[in-house]
Amino acid sequence: VVANTLIGTAIGNNAANSLTASANIIANGSGHDIAAAGAQSDGYGAKGDFALANAQRLGAGFGSEGGSTAWIASNVTGRFAIEGQDDIDRSSLMIDANAQAASALGNTAVNRIAVTATSLIDEDGPAAGSALSSFQSGDVDVQAASDLWVAGNGGVTDSSVSLSGNSNRALAVINDVDNALLVDAVRIGALTGYGAGAEVPLWGGGRIEGDHVLCNVQEAL
């Protein structure tokens, strides 16, 4: 019984977003004089020549009335075993490298922006800017349980029994995200002409401004 896998996964919201731009010269074509990510006048989002925004919500969230809490659960039960009624003679028994896992995920996402150019400078105006915004809110109960039994026959003669390298894992997460913003250029000009700014209040909000910005906001109840 070798290298078997038993996996159970429950996911509320799952997203994979990407924005890629590649050129010799990339100029400011949006009219924005600043790149901004995070809280906007009309919600969470991103503004810039290259902008990507991801928003995920589970359950009622902050400031809501009469909503219910979401529930996400993953329960896995497994048994890897070699058993029998008769004695085993001159044999090699292996229960090795088996894996079991239970995962319960509320919001999960992968967000990517990649801008590649020789020059991001517009000789007659500001340079191009980029912004990535990720927002996750979870009013949710997440539960993960993994019950695993590994058993070998003890009635052996002139034999070997190996129980090695087996794994059991349970993971419960409300918000999980992987964000990356890549800008690769020989010449990278300024968009704003002044320093970047970040506002990160204790409750809600969150906004980043600058030439190339990334803002991540996560709420969990």
N, C-alpha and C positions, 0 to 999 in steps of 0.2 A: 504494500500500500504506500506508494511513493508519488510525491509531487501532485497531489490532488488539491483542488481549490474550490472553496465554497464561499460565495460572496453574496450579501444582500445589501442593496442600496435604496434608500428612499430620499427623493430630492423634491423640494418645493419649487424653486426657480433656478434654472440653469441657463447661462448665457456665455457665448464665446464671440466677442466682437473684435474686429480688426480694421484698421485704416492704414493703407500704405500708399505713399507717393514717391516717385522717383523721376528725376529730370536733371538736365544740365543746369538750368537756371530756374528758380522758383521765386516769383515775385508776390507781393501782397495784392491779392485780387478780391478780398472780401470787403475792404473799406474799414475794417476794424483797426483802431489805433492801439489796441491792447488785446491780449489773449486772457480769457477769464474762464475759470472752471469752478463749479460748486454752486452755491446759492445764487439764483438769478431772480429777477423781478417776478417771473412767472413759474418759479419752481427750480429744480436742480437741472443743470445742463452745462454746456460748454460753448464758448464763442471764440472764433479765430478762423484763420485761413484753413486750417485742418483741425476739425473738432469732432470728438467722439464722446457720447454720453451714454451711460448705462444706469438705469433706475430699476430697482427691485423692491417689492414690498410684500410682506406676508402678514396677515392678521389686521387688526384694527389700527395699530400704530398710535403715535402720540396725538393727543388732542382730539380723539374720536370719541363718540358716544354710542353706546348700544352695540358695539362690535364684539365679536367673539375671538378668542385666542385660537390660532391654528394649531394643529397637532400633526407631527411627522414622526413616524417610528419605524425602526428596522429591528426585527428579531430573527436571529439565525440560530439553529440548533444542528449540530453535526456530530458524527461519530466515525473515527478512523480506527479500525480494529482488525486483528486477526484472532479468531476464536474457533474453538471446536471442542468436541467431547473426547477425542482420542489424543494420546500422547504423540508428540512430534519427535522424530528421530533423524539425526544427521541432516539438519536443514538450517538455512539462514533466513530468519524472519526480519523484515524491515518495515517499520512504520515511520518513514522519514520525510522531511521536507513538505509536509502538508500544511495548508494555510486556510484559515477561516477568518472572515471579517464581516462586521455589520457597521454600516454607516448611515447616519441620518443627517441630512444637510438641509438647512432652511433656504438661504440664498447663496448661490455660488456662481462665480463669473471669472472669465479671463478677458482682459481688455488690453489692446495693443494699438499704439500709433507708431509708425516708422516713416520718417521723412528723410530721404537721401538725395543730395544734390551737390553739384560743384559749388554753387553759390546760392545763398538765400537773401542776397542783398539786392534791393531795387535801387538803382542809382538815383531815381527821381522821386523816391518816397520811402516809407518805412519798409522794413523787411517783413517776410512772412512769419506768422506766429502759429503755434499749435496749442491745443488745450484738450485734456482728457479729464472727464468727470465721472466718478462712480459713486452711486448712492445705494445703500442697502438698509432696509428697515425690517426688523423681525419681531412681531408680537406673536411668538410661537413657542410651543413646547416641543423640544426635540429629544427623542429617546432612542438609544441604541443598546442592544444586548446581544452577546454572542456566547452561547454555551457549547463547549467543545469537550468531547471525551476521546481520549487516545488509550487504546487497550491492546495488550498482547497476550498470547497464550503462555501461561506459566508452566504447562506440562510438557517440557522439552528435555530431550536427552542428546548429548553430544551435539548440541545446536547452539546457535547464537540468536539473540533477540535484540534488535536495535529500535529504540524510540528516540529519534534525534531530529533537531531542526524544525520541529513543528511550531506553528505560531497561531495565536488567537488575538484578535483586536476588535475593539468596539470604539466608535468615534461618533460624537454628537456635536454638531456645530450649528449655530444660528446664522452667522454671516461669514463668508469666506470669499476672498477675492485676490486675484493676481493682476496687478496693473503695471504697465511699462510704457514709457514714452521715450523714443529714440530719435535723436536728431543728429545726422551725420553729414557734415559739409565742410568744404575747405574754407569758405567764407560765410560766416554767420553774422548778419547785421542785427542792429537793435530795432525792435518794434516800438517800444514805449519811450525810450530815451531817458528813463529813470528807473530806480530800483524796484524790484518786485515786492509785492505785499501779500501778507497772509492774514486772514481773520478766522480764528478757530474758537468760537464761543463754546462754553461748557455744554449747553443744551441747544441742539439744532444748529442750523446754519452751516458756516464753513465756506470760505471763498478764497481763491488764489488768483492773483493777477500778476502778469509779467509777459515775457517774450514767449516762453514755452513752459506751460504749467500743467500740473497734475493735482487733482483734489480727490481725496477719498473720504467719504462720510459713511459711518456705520452706526446704526441704532439697534439696540437689543432690549427687549422688555422681559 
